[in-house]
């Protein structure tokens, strides 16, 4: 990895990894490692700067990691709930974006529709960070890449297999693989595959790094010789009403000891959390010795500090 930023992204928005070059993603990961190893070096880097955090839905890791991250960098974070803002009463996104841009140095938003974050970015004059939409979860993907790199010491040529719903996490893992040269397979039940347009964008981006991106409906075949197995809940936020129906369709997609045995002996298990033990993954796997879910969760803090530093400074 690079030891310094070679392709600055200062002032940019952070909406999806597909918006950045492989070099920029590599730079972000290198900075995240440095921030994690030498936190005191960056203790005052964002002194006097503020981050507005808009949350349309519940959060544990996203809220705490961003808020603590800004504090550790010497800045300040403001939690903004739609219930406490005029946006919750119908104020146009354009107005919210313009007003917040006069108050804060960056805006982070966790929202349901990706169109919302795109509109916010269009009208804001400060960087906008996508902390989760229905289409992408790029901050999570950066933490995932950091977690894999720490254990494997490389990304290019590794095989990551995501088993489960073709959701925002799956989309961002495809983008992450495309930008780092890591092969990614998404194994999902028929009818629950990733968005085809997003998949095609990722495949086009992968031509630059040589990453092989594939889709499958056969989890056993997909997981063979995997370096990383990744899963997520079967019914993501907003789809809770489909829980029982999804349990039937996803029955053969549980990450259990039998499925995991098909991967490499030193595979990593990852899950973005929250997890439902006994559904998408068994306790034996998620609480086993090959699970790195808590390192992964911690790395949200370090990866996001790197994102904040890169957007708001010239480090």
Secondary structure, 3 states (H helix, E strand, C coil): CCCCCCCCCCCCCECCHHHCCHHHHHHHHHHHHHHHHCHHHHCCCCCCCEEEEEECCCCCHHHHHHHHHHHHCCCEEEEEEHHHCHHHHCCCHHHHHHHHHHHCCEEEEECCCHHHHHHHHHHCCCEEEEEECCCCCHHHHHHHHHHHHHHHCCCCCCEEEEECCCCHHHHHHHHHHHHHCCEEEEECCCCCCCCHHHHHHHHHHHCCCCCCEEEECCHHHHHCCCCEEEECCCCCCCCHHHHHHHHHHCHHHCECHHHHCCCCCCCEEEECCCCCECCCECHHHHCCCCECHHHHHHHHHHHHHHHHHHHHCCC
